[in-house]
């Protein structure tokens, strides 16, 4: 599955983890699905799929200019 392919705009949990260079574990994504902290997802036939536009929207919502805007101190 190719994330940039217009014919298939979905990412699997494995592909989403790879997007973040493995720094977000597949298990973390599963936990986020349970708590509602991660990107919106679709479940089709028992498979979890992330729509790329939802991933981008989730990333954009978490983009900050500095750590002071994020609620942490340097």
PDB file with SEQRES, HELIX, SHEET and CRYST1 records, atoms N, CA, C and O in Angstrom:
SEQRES   1 A   74  UNK UNK UNK UNK UNK UNK UNK UNK UNK UNK UNK UNK UNK          
SEQRES   2 A   74  UNK UNK UNK UNK UNK UNK UNK UNK UNK UNK UNK UNK UNK          
SEQRES   3 A   74  UNK UNK UNK UNK UNK UNK UNK UNK UNK UNK UNK UNK UNK          
SEQRES   4 A   74  UNK UNK UNK UNK UNK UNK UNK UNK UNK UNK UNK UNK UNK          
SEQRES   5 A   74  UNK UNK UNK UNK UNK UNK UNK UNK UNK UNK UNK UNK UNK          
SEQRES   6 A   74  UNK UNK UNK UNK UNK UNK UNK UNK UNK                          
HELIX    1 AA1 UNK A   13  UNK A   19  1                                   7    
HELIX    2 AA2 UNK A   26  UNK A   35  1                                  10    
HELIX    3 AA3 UNK A   52  UNK A   61  1                                  10    
HELIX    4 AA4 UNK A   67  UNK A   70  5                                   4    
SHEET    1 AA1 3 UNK A  10  UNK A  11  0                                        
SHEET    2 AA1 3 UNK A  47  UNK A  51 -1                                        
SHEET    3 AA1 3 UNK A  42  UNK A  44 -1                                        
CRYST1    1.000    1.000    1.000  90.00  90.00  90.00 P 1           1          
ATOM      1  N   UNK A   1       0.844  -1.169   0.000  1.00  0.00           N  
ATOM      2  CA  UNK A   1       0.000   0.000   0.000  1.00  0.00           C  
ATOM      3  C   UNK A   1       0.893   1.237   0.000  1.00  0.00           C  
ATOM      4  O   UNK A   1       1.761   1.372   0.863  1.00  0.00           O  
ATOM      5  N   UNK A   2       0.695   2.111  -0.930  1.00  0.00           N  
ATOM      6  CA  UNK A   2       1.501   3.317  -1.045  1.00  0.00           C  
ATOM      7  C   UNK A   2       0.710   4.506  -0.542  1.00  0.00           C  
ATOM      8  O   UNK A   2      -0.340   4.818  -1.104  1.00  0.00           O  
ATOM      9  N   UNK A   3       1.186   5.196   0.521  1.00  0.00           N  
ATOM     10  CA  UNK A   3       0.427   6.293   1.097  1.00  0.00           C  
ATOM     11  C   UNK A   3       0.148   7.432   0.127  1.00  0.00           C  
ATOM     12  O   UNK A   3      -0.912   8.051   0.211  1.00  0.00           O  
ATOM     13  N   UNK A   4       1.057   7.727  -0.787  1.00  0.00           N  
ATOM     14  CA  UNK A   4       0.884   8.859  -1.678  1.00  0.00           C  
ATOM     15  C   UNK A   4       0.055   8.513  -2.922  1.00  0.00           C  
ATOM     16  O   UNK A   4      -0.219   9.387  -3.744  1.00  0.00           O  
ATOM     17  N   UNK A   5      -0.334   7.273  -3.060  1.00  0.00           N  
ATOM     18  CA  UNK A   5      -1.118   6.830  -4.202  1.00  0.00           C  
ATOM     19  C   UNK A   5      -2.545   7.370  -4.091  1.00  0.00           C  
ATOM     20  O   UNK A   5      -3.238   7.086  -3.114  1.00  0.00           O  
ATOM     21  N   UNK A   6      -2.989   8.146  -5.087  1.00  0.00           N  
ATOM     22  CA  UNK A   6      -4.322   8.721  -5.062  1.00  0.00           C  
ATOM     23  C   UNK A   6      -5.411   7.655  -5.095  1.00  0.00           C  
ATOM     24  O   UNK A   6      -6.529   7.901  -4.642  1.00  0.00           O  
ATOM     25  N   UNK A   7      -5.102   6.483  -5.621  1.00  0.00           N  
ATOM     26  CA  UNK A   7      -6.082   5.406  -5.688  1.00  0.00           C  
ATOM     27  C   UNK A   7      -6.253   4.705  -4.347  1.00  0.00           C  
ATOM     28  O   UNK A   7      -7.222   3.970  -4.159  1.00  0.00           O  
ATOM     29  N   UNK A   8      -5.337   4.915  -3.418  1.00  0.00           N  
ATOM     30  CA  UNK A   8      -5.413   4.265  -2.119  1.00  0.00           C  
ATOM     31  C   UNK A   8      -4.906   5.229  -1.051  1.00  0.00           C  
ATOM     32  O   UNK A   8      -3.736   5.183  -0.671  1.00  0.00           O  
ATOM     33  N   UNK A   9      -5.785   6.099  -0.571  1.00  0.00           N  
ATOM     34  CA  UNK A   9      -5.362   7.143   0.371  1.00  0.00           C  
ATOM     35  C   UNK A   9      -5.284   6.681   1.825  1.00  0.00           C  
ATOM     36  O   UNK A   9      -5.260   7.510   2.734  1.00  0.00           O  
ATOM     37  N   UNK A  10      -5.243   5.377   2.052  1.00  0.00           N  
ATOM     38  CA  UNK A  10      -5.236   4.852   3.414  1.00  0.00           C  
ATOM     39  C   UNK A  10      -3.860   4.330   3.821  1.00  0.00           C  
ATOM     40  O   UNK A  10      -3.078   3.871   2.989  1.00  0.00           O  
ATOM     41  N   UNK A  11      -3.587   4.415   5.134  1.00  0.00           N  
ATOM     42  CA  UNK A  11      -2.379   3.839   5.720  1.00  0.00           C  
ATOM     43  C   UNK A  11      -2.787   2.764   6.713  1.00  0.00           C  
ATOM     44  O   UNK A  11      -3.772   2.931   7.432  1.00  0.00           O  
ATOM     45  N   UNK A  12      -2.058   1.681   6.766  1.00  0.00           N  
ATOM     46  CA  UNK A  12      -2.240   0.681   7.807  1.00  0.00           C  
ATOM     47  C   UNK A  12      -1.518   1.186   9.057  1.00  0.00           C  
ATOM     48  O   UNK A  12      -0.724   2.122   8.963  1.00  0.00           O  
ATOM     49  N   UNK A  13      -1.773   0.591  10.220  1.00  0.00           N  
ATOM     50  CA  UNK A  13      -1.014   0.986  11.410  1.00  0.00           C  
ATOM     51  C   UNK A  13       0.500   0.836  11.207  1.00  0.00           C  
ATOM     52  O   UNK A  13       1.272   1.656  11.702  1.00  0.00           O  
ATOM     53  N   UNK A  14       0.918  -0.187  10.496  1.00  0.00           N  
ATOM     54  CA  UNK A  14       2.345  -0.393  10.229  1.00  0.00           C  
ATOM     55  C   UNK A  14       2.916   0.743   9.391  1.00  0.00           C  
ATOM     56  O   UNK A  14       4.019   1.225   9.649  1.00  0.00           O  
ATOM     57  N   UNK A  15       2.153   1.166   8.384  1.00  0.00           N  
ATOM     58  CA  UNK A  15       2.604   2.266   7.525  1.00  0.00           C  
ATOM     59  C   UNK A  15       2.616   3.589   8.277  1.00  0.00           C  
ATOM     60  O   UNK A  15       3.498   4.421   8.063  1.00  0.00           O  
ATOM     61  N   UNK A  16       1.639   3.784   9.156  1.00  0.00           N  
ATOM     62  CA  UNK A  16       1.614   5.015   9.942  1.00  0.00           C  
ATOM     63  C   UNK A  16       2.797   5.051  10.905  1.00  0.00           C  
ATOM     64  O   UNK A  16       3.420   6.097  11.079  1.00  0.00           O  
ATOM     65  N   UNK A  17       3.106   3.933  11.521  1.00  0.00           N  
ATOM     66  CA  UNK A  17       4.285   3.851  12.390  1.00  0.00           C  
ATOM     67  C   UNK A  17       5.555   4.153  11.595  1.00  0.00           C  
ATOM     68  O   UNK A  17       6.430   4.878  12.068  1.00  0.00           O  
ATOM     69  N   UNK A  18       5.652   3.600  10.400  1.00  0.00           N  
ATOM     70  CA  UNK A  18       6.820   3.848   9.541  1.00  0.00           C  
ATOM     71  C   UNK A  18       6.905   5.314   9.136  1.00  0.00           C  
ATOM     72  O   UNK A  18       8.002   5.845   8.966  1.00  0.00           O  
ATOM     73  N   UNK A  19       5.755   5.976   8.980  1.00  0.00           N  
ATOM     74  CA  UNK A  19       5.744   7.405   8.643  1.00  0.00           C  
ATOM     75  C   UNK A  19       6.499   8.206   9.701  1.00  0.00           C  
ATOM     76  O   UNK A  19       7.148   9.206   9.393  1.00  0.00           O  
ATOM     77  N   UNK A  20       6.405   7.753  10.950  1.00  0.00           N  
ATOM     78  CA  UNK A  20       7.090   8.420  12.060  1.00  0.00           C  
ATOM     79  C   UNK A  20       8.399   7.716  12.406  1.00  0.00           C  
ATOM     80  O   UNK A  20       8.887   7.806  13.532  1.00  0.00           O  
ATOM     81  N   UNK A  21       8.955   7.019  11.426  1.00  0.00           N  
ATOM     82  CA  UNK A  21      10.247   6.343  11.554  1.00  0.00           C  
ATOM     83  C   UNK A  21      10.271   5.364  12.727  1.00  0.00           C  
ATOM     84  O   UNK A  21      11.306   5.178  13.367  1.00  0.00           O  
ATOM     85  N   UNK A  22       9.128   4.744  13.002  1.00  0.00           N  
ATOM     86  CA  UNK A  22       9.041   3.747  14.059  1.00  0.00           C  
ATOM     87  C   UNK A  22       9.045   4.328  15.458  1.00  0.00           C  
ATOM     88  O   UNK A  22       9.066   3.573  16.431  1.00  0.00           O  
ATOM     89  N   UNK A  23       9.024   5.651  15.591  1.00  0.00           N  
ATOM     90  CA  UNK A  23       9.074   6.278  16.920  1.00  0.00           C  
ATOM     91  C   UNK A  23       7.723   6.219  17.628  1.00  0.00           C  
ATOM     92  O   UNK A  23       7.649   6.423  18.840  1.00  0.00           O  
ATOM     93  N   UNK A  24       6.658   5.942  16.883  1.00  0.00           N  
ATOM     94  CA  UNK A  24       5.353   5.673  17.481  1.00  0.00           C  
ATOM     95  C   UNK A  24       5.044   4.219  17.180  1.00  0.00           C  
ATOM     96  O   UNK A  24       4.851   3.834  16.027  1.00  0.00           O  
ATOM     97  N   UNK A  25       5.002   3.428  18.223  1.00  0.00           N  
ATOM     98  CA  UNK A  25       4.811   1.984  18.070  1.00  0.00           C  
ATOM     99  C   UNK A  25       3.388   1.656  17.627  1.00  0.00           C  
ATOM    100  O   UNK A  25       2.455   2.419  17.875  1.00  0.00           O  
ATOM    101  N   UNK A  26       3.242   0.534  16.982  1.00  0.00           N  
ATOM    102  CA  UNK A  26       1.927   0.062  16.545  1.00  0.00           C  
ATOM    103  C   UNK A  26       1.011  -0.115  17.763  1.00  0.00           C  
ATOM    104  O   UNK A  26      -0.187   0.161  17.698  1.00  0.00           O  
ATOM    105  N   UNK A  27       1.590  -0.573  18.860  1.00  0.00           N  
ATOM    106  CA  UNK A  27       0.814  -0.748  20.098  1.00  0.00           C  
ATOM    107  C   UNK A  27       0.335   0.606  20.635  1.00  0.00           C  
ATOM    108  O   UNK A  27      -0.772   0.709  21.164  1.00  0.00           O  
ATOM    109  N   UNK A  28       1.160   1.629  20.499  1.00  0.00           N  
ATOM    110  CA  UNK A  28       0.753   2.975  20.913  1.00  0.00           C  
ATOM    111  C   UNK A  28      -0.426   3.445  20.083  1.00  0.00           C  
ATOM    112  O   UNK A  28      -1.366   4.035  20.615  1.00  0.00           O  
ATOM    113  N   UNK A  29      -0.384   3.190  18.784  1.00  0.00           N  
ATOM    114  CA  UNK A  29      -1.516   3.546  17.925  1.00  0.00           C  
ATOM    115  C   UNK A  29      -2.789   2.837  18.388  1.00  0.00           C  
ATOM    116  O   UNK A  29      -3.869   3.427  18.389  1.00  0.00           O  
ATOM    117  N   UNK A  30      -2.653   1.567  18.782  1.00  0.00           N  
ATOM    118  CA  UNK A  30      -3.806   0.807  19.285  1.00  0.00           C  
ATOM    119  C   UNK A  30      -4.343   1.442  20.565  1.00  0.00           C  
ATOM    120  O   UNK A  30      -5.556   1.559  20.740  1.00  0.00           O  
ATOM    121  N   UNK A  31      -3.446   1.849  21.456  1.00  0.00           N  
ATOM    122  CA  UNK A  31      -3.877   2.513  22.686  1.00  0.00           C  
ATOM    123  C   UNK A  31      -4.577   3.826  22.373  1.00  0.00           C  
ATOM    124  O   UNK A  31      -5.600   4.147  22.977  1.00  0.00           O  
ATOM    125  N   UNK A  32      -4.026   4.590  21.426  1.00  0.00           N  
ATOM    126  CA  UNK A  32      -4.636   5.855  21.043  1.00  0.00           C  
ATOM    127  C   UNK A  32      -6.025   5.644  20.459  1.00  0.00           C  
ATOM    128  O   UNK A  32      -6.918   6.462  20.682  1.00  0.00           O  
ATOM    129  N   UNK A  33      -6.222   4.556  19.711  1.00  0.00           N  
ATOM    130  CA  UNK A  33      -7.558   4.271  19.165  1.00  0.00           C  
ATOM    131  C   UNK A  33      -8.554   4.059  20.293  1.00  0.00           C  
ATOM    132  O   UNK A  33      -9.703   4.490  20.197  1.00  0.00           O  
ATOM    133  N   UNK A  34      -8.123   3.398  21.361  1.00  0.00           N  
ATOM    134  CA  UNK A  34      -9.008   3.135  22.506  1.00  0.00           C  
ATOM    135  C   UNK A  34      -9.328   4.413  23.275  1.00  0.00           C  
ATOM    136  O   UNK A  34     -10.444   4.583  23.765  1.00  0.00           O  
ATOM    137  N   UNK A  35      -8.362   5.301  23.381  1.00  0.00           N  
ATOM    138  CA  UNK A  35      -8.548   6.515  24.173  1.00  0.00           C  
ATOM    139  C   UNK A  35      -9.006   7.712  23.353  1.00  0.00           C  
ATOM    140  O   UNK A  35      -9.396   8.735  23.916  1.00  0.00           O  
ATOM    141  N   UNK A  36      -8.963   7.596  22.026  1.00  0.00           N  
ATOM    142  CA  UNK A  36      -9.372   8.689  21.157  1.00  0.00           C  
ATOM    143  C   UNK A  36      -8.318   9.774  21.005  1.00  0.00           C  
ATOM    144  O   UNK A  36      -8.644  10.895  20.615  1.00  0.00           O  
ATOM    145  N   UNK A  37      -7.053   9.463  21.306  1.00  0.00           N  
ATOM    146  CA  UNK A  37      -5.984  10.452  21.224  1.00  0.00           C  
ATOM    147  C   UNK A  37      -5.304  10.527  19.867  1.00  0.00           C  
ATOM    148  O   UNK A  37      -4.657  11.530  19.567  1.00  0.00           O  
ATOM    149  N   UNK A  38      -5.427   9.525  19.061  1.00  0.00           N  
ATOM    150  CA  UNK A  38      -4.725   9.491  17.787  1.00  0.00           C  
ATOM    151  C   UNK A  38      -5.570   9.993  16.641  1.00  0.00           C  
ATOM    152  O   UNK A  38      -6.668  10.513  16.841  1.00  0.00           O  
ATOM    153  N   UNK A  39      -5.047   9.833  15.428  1.00  0.00           N  
ATOM    154  CA  UNK A  39      -5.823  10.249  14.256  1.00  0.00           C  
ATOM    155  C   UNK A  39      -7.082   9.393  14.105  1.00  0.00           C  
ATOM    156  O   UNK A  39      -7.125   8.241  14.536  1.00  0.00           O  
ATOM    157  N   UNK A  40      -8.092   9.978  13.490  1.00  0.00           N  
ATOM    158  CA  UNK A  40      -9.315   9.214  13.220  1.00  0.00           C  
ATOM    159  C   UNK A  40      -8.964   8.037  12.326  1.00  0.00           C  
ATOM    160  O   UNK A  40      -8.048   8.115  11.507  1.00  0.00           O  
ATOM    161  N   UNK A  41      -9.701   6.947  12.492  1.00  0.00           N  
ATOM    162  CA  UNK A  41      -9.428   5.736  11.721  1.00  0.00           C  
ATOM    163  C   UNK A  41     -10.722   5.126  11.226  1.00  0.00           C  
ATOM    164  O   UNK A  41     -11.814   5.472  11.677  1.00  0.00           O  
ATOM    165  N   UNK A  42     -10.571   4.214  10.291  1.00  0.00           N  
ATOM    166  CA  UNK A  42     -11.689   3.472   9.727  1.00  0.00           C  
ATOM    167  C   UNK A  42     -11.423   1.994   9.956  1.00  0.00           C  
ATOM    168  O   UNK A  42     -10.291   1.530   9.819  1.00  0.00           O  
ATOM    169  N   UNK A  43     -12.459   1.266  10.302  1.00  0.00           N  
ATOM    170  CA  UNK A  43     -12.322  -0.178  10.464  1.00  0.00           C  
ATOM    171  C   UNK A  43     -13.190  -0.841   9.406  1.00  0.00           C  
ATOM    172  O   UNK A  43     -14.411  -0.689   9.395  1.00  0.00           O  
ATOM    173  N   UNK A  44     -12.534  -1.582   8.514  1.00  0.00           N  
ATOM    174  CA  UNK A  44     -13.234  -2.253   7.419  1.00  0.00           C  
ATOM    175  C   UNK A  44     -12.822  -3.720   7.430  1.00  0.00           C  
ATOM    176  O   UNK A  44     -11.643  -4.046   7.290  1.00  0.00           O  
ATOM    177  N   UNK A  45     -13.789  -4.586   7.595  1.00  0.00           N  
ATOM    178  CA  UNK A  45     -13.506  -6.013   7.582  1.00  0.00           C  
ATOM    179  C   UNK A  45     -12.476  -6.430   8.623  1.00  0.00           C  
ATOM    180  O   UNK A  45     -11.681  -7.340   8.388  1.00  0.00           O  
ATOM    181  N   UNK A  46     -12.491  -5.769   9.764  1.00  0.00           N  
ATOM    182  CA  UNK A  46     -11.547  -6.100  10.826  1.00  0.00           C  
ATOM    183  C   UNK A  46     -10.187  -5.430  10.688  1.00  0.00           C  
ATOM    184  O   UNK A  46      -9.345  -5.558  11.577  1.00  0.00           O  
ATOM    185  N   UNK A  47      -9.961  -4.716   9.587  1.00  0.00           N  
ATOM    186  CA  UNK A  47      -8.683  -4.019   9.374  1.00  0.00           C  
ATOM    187  C   UNK A  47      -8.813  -2.568   9.784  1.00  0.00           C  
ATOM    188  O   UNK A  47      -9.826  -1.920   9.522  1.00  0.00           O  
ATOM    189  N   UNK A  48      -7.774  -2.066  10.430  1.00  0.00           N  
ATOM    190  CA  UNK A  48      -7.697  -0.663  10.815  1.00  0.00           C  
ATOM    191  C   UNK A  48      -6.994   0.088   9.697  1.00  0.00           C  
ATOM    192  O   UNK A  48      -5.912  -0.309   9.264  1.00  0.00           O  
ATOM    193  N   UNK A  49      -7.604   1.171   9.227  1.00  0.00           N  
ATOM    194  CA  UNK A  49      -7.024   1.993   8.170  1.00  0.00           C  
ATOM    195  C   UNK A  49      -7.140   3.461   8.563  1.00  0.00           C  
ATOM    196  O   UNK A  49      -8.157   3.900   9.100  1.00  0.00           O  
ATOM    197  N   UNK A  50      -6.085   4.201   8.287  1.00  0.00           N  
ATOM    198  CA  UNK A  50      -6.045   5.635   8.557  1.00  0.00           C  
ATOM    199  C   UNK A  50      -6.109   6.383   7.230  1.00  0.00           C  
ATOM    200  O   UNK A  50      -5.256   6.192   6.364  1.00  0.00           O  
ATOM    201  N   UNK A  51      -7.119   7.231   7.073  1.00  0.00           N  
ATOM    202  CA  UNK A  51      -7.235   8.055   5.880  1.00  0.00           C  
ATOM    203  C   UNK A  51      -6.150   9.127   5.954  1.00  0.00           C  
ATOM    204  O   UNK A  51      -6.031   9.820   6.964  1.00  0.00           O  
ATOM    205  N   UNK A  52      -5.362   9.266   4.897  1.00  0.00           N  
ATOM    206  CA  UNK A  52      -4.227  10.181   4.905  1.00  0.00           C  
ATOM    207  C   UNK A  52      -4.651  11.603   5.241  1.00  0.00           C  
ATOM    208  O   UNK A  52      -3.931  12.300   5.958  1.00  0.00           O  
ATOM    209  N   UNK A  53      -5.791  12.050   4.748  1.00  0.00           N  
ATOM    210  CA  UNK A  53      -6.242  13.409   5.057  1.00  0.00           C  
ATOM    211  C   UNK A  53      -6.511  13.581   6.552  1.00  0.00           C  
ATOM    212  O   UNK A  53      -6.293  14.665   7.094  1.00  0.00           O  
ATOM    213  N   UNK A  54      -6.983  12.529   7.227  1.00  0.00           N  
ATOM    214  CA  UNK A  54      -7.199  12.586   8.676  1.00  0.00           C  
ATOM    215  C   UNK A  54      -5.869  12.628   9.425  1.00  0.00           C  
ATOM    216  O   UNK A  54      -5.735  13.328  10.429  1.00  0.00           O  
ATOM    217  N   UNK A  55      -4.895  11.879   8.933  1.00  0.00           N  
ATOM    218  CA  UNK A  55      -3.556  11.892   9.546  1.00  0.00           C  
ATOM    219  C   UNK A  55      -2.961  13.291   9.434  1.00  0.00           C  
ATOM    220  O   UNK A  55      -2.414  13.818  10.403  1.00  0.00           O  
ATOM    221  N   UNK A  56      -3.069  13.887   8.254  1.00  0.00           N  
ATOM    222  CA  UNK A  56      -2.526  15.231   8.053  1.00  0.00           C  
ATOM    223  C   UNK A  56      -3.239  16.260   8.938  1.00  0.00           C  
ATOM    224  O   UNK A  56      -2.597  17.157   9.484  1.00  0.00           O  
ATOM    225  N   UNK A  57      -4.553  16.135   9.080  1.00  0.00           N  
ATOM    226  CA  UNK A  57      -5.314  17.046   9.941  1.00  0.00           C  
ATOM    227  C   UNK A  57      -4.900  16.874  11.399  1.00  0.00           C  
ATOM    228  O   UNK A  57      -4.770  17.860  12.124  1.00  0.00           O  
ATOM    229  N   UNK A  58      -4.692  15.637  11.835  1.00  0.00           N  
ATOM    230  CA  UNK A  58      -4.260  15.357  13.205  1.00  0.00           C  
ATOM    231  C   UNK A  58      -2.876  15.946  13.450  1.00  0.00           C  
ATOM    232  O   UNK A  58      -2.626  16.535  14.501  1.00  0.00           O  
ATOM    233  N   UNK A  59      -1.977  15.787  12.483  1.00  0.00           N  
ATOM    234  CA  UNK A  59      -0.629  16.354  12.614  1.00  0.00           C  
ATOM    235  C   UNK A  59      -0.696  17.881  12.675  1.00  0.00           C  
ATOM    236  O   UNK A  59      -0.012  18.504  13.486  1.00  0.00           O  
ATOM    237  N   UNK A  60      -1.513  18.472  11.824  1.00  0.00           N  
ATOM    238  CA  UNK A  60      -1.623  19.931  11.787  1.00  0.00           C  
ATOM    239  C   UNK A  60      -2.144  20.472  13.119  1.00  0.00           C  
ATOM    240  O   UNK A  60      -1.688  21.515  13.587  1.00  0.00           O  
ATOM    241  N   UNK A  61      -3.083  19.773  13.718  1.00  0.00           N  
ATOM    242  CA  UNK A  61      -3.643  20.201  15.001  1.00  0.00           C  
ATOM    243  C   UNK A  61      -2.607  20.163  16.114  1.00  0.00           C  
ATOM    244  O   UNK A  61      -2.782  20.815  17.144  1.00  0.00           O  
ATOM    245  N   UNK A  62      -1.534  19.410  15.922  1.00  0.00           N  
ATOM    246  CA  UNK A  62      -0.489  19.276  16.926  1.00  0.00           C  
ATOM    247  C   UNK A  62       0.765  20.074  16.598  1.00  0.00           C  
ATOM    248  O   UNK A  62       1.768  19.985  17.307  1.00  0.00           O  
ATOM    249  N   UNK A  63       0.708  20.849  15.529  1.00  0.00           N  
ATOM    250  CA  UNK A  63       1.851  21.653  15.125  1.00  0.00           C  
ATOM    251  C   UNK A  63       1.863  22.942  15.932  1.00  0.00           C  
ATOM    252  O   UNK A  63       0.869  23.667  15.974  1.00  0.00           O  
ATOM    253  N   UNK A  64       3.006  23.227  16.580  1.00  0.00           N  
ATOM    254  CA  UNK A  64       3.153  24.421  17.407  1.00  0.00           C  
ATOM    255  C   UNK A  64       4.401  25.179  16.996  1.00  0.00           C  
ATOM    256  O   UNK A  64       5.283  24.626  16.338  1.00  0.00           O  
ATOM    257  N   UNK A  65       4.477  26.440  17.382  1.00  0.00           N  
ATOM    258  CA  UNK A  65       5.629  27.266  17.055  1.00  0.00           C  
ATOM    259  C   UNK A  65       6.739  27.160  18.079  1.00  0.00           C  
ATOM    260  O   UNK A  65       7.912  27.321  17.743  1.00  0.00           O  
ATOM    261  N   UNK A  66       6.379  26.889  19.337  1.00  0.00           N  
ATOM    262  CA  UNK A  66       7.397  26.757  20.377  1.00  0.00           C  
ATOM    263  C   UNK A  66       6.863  25.864  21.486  1.00  0.00           C  
ATOM    264  O   UNK A  66       5.669  25.572  21.542  1.00  0.00           O  
ATOM    265  N   UNK A  67       7.748  25.440  22.356  1.00  0.00           N  
ATOM    266  CA  UNK A  67       7.320  24.591  23.455  1.00  0.00           C  
ATOM    267  C   UNK A  67       6.443  25.348  24.430  1.00  0.00           C  
ATOM    268  O   UNK A  67       5.648  24.727  25.134  1.00  0.00           O  
ATOM    269  N   UNK A  68       6.558  26.679  24.499  1.00  0.00           N  
ATOM    270  CA  UNK A  68       5.692  27.446  25.389  1.00  0.00           C  
ATOM    271  C   UNK A  68       4.234  27.381  24.908  1.00  0.00           C  
ATOM    272  O   UNK A  68       3.310  27.475  25.716  1.00  0.00           O  
ATOM    273  N   UNK A  69       4.033  27.222  23.610  1.00  0.00           N  
ATOM    274  CA  UNK A  69       2.673  27.069  23.070  1.00  0.00           C  
ATOM    275  C   UNK A  69       2.136  25.677  23.309  1.00  0.00           C  
ATOM    276  O   UNK A  69       0.936  25.444  23.159  1.00  0.00           O  
ATOM    277  N   UNK A  70       2.992  24.754  23.674  1.00  0.00           N  
ATOM    278  CA  UNK A  70       2.613  23.369  23.866  1.00  0.00           C  
ATOM    279  C   UNK A  70       2.358  23.063  25.340  1.00  0.00           C  
ATOM    280  O   UNK A  70       1.908  21.970  25.685  1.00  0.00           O  
ATOM    281  N   UNK A  71       2.645  24.032  26.204  1.00  0.00           N  
ATOM    282  CA  UNK A  71       2.392  23.823  27.623  1.00  0.00           C  
ATOM    283  C   UNK A  71       3.571  23.255  28.390  1.00  0.00           C  
ATOM    284  O   UNK A  71       3.422  22.862  29.546  1.00  0.00           O  
ATOM    285  N   UNK A  72       4.730  23.205  27.774  1.00  0.00           N  
ATOM    286  CA  UNK A  72       5.935  22.700  28.435  1.00  0.00           C  
ATOM    287  C   UNK A  72       6.995  23.788  28.456  1.00  0.00           C  
ATOM    288  O   UNK A  72       6.981  24.714  27.646  1.00  0.00           O  
ATOM    289  N   UNK A  73       7.882  23.658  29.371  1.00  0.00           N  
ATOM    290  CA  UNK A  73       9.025  24.568  29.439  1.00  0.00           C  
ATOM    291  C   UNK A  73      10.245  23.882  28.840  1.00  0.00           C  
ATOM    292  O   UNK A  73      10.367  22.659  28.913  1.00  0.00           O  
ATOM    293  N   UNK A  74      11.149  24.661  28.248  1.00  0.00           N  
ATOM    294  CA  UNK A  74      12.379  24.118  27.671  1.00  0.00           C  
ATOM    295  C   UNK A  74      13.324  23.649  28.751  1.00  0.00           C  
ATOM    296  O   UNK A  74      14.413  23.160  28.449  1.00  0.00           O  
TER     297      UNK A  74                                                      
END                                                                             
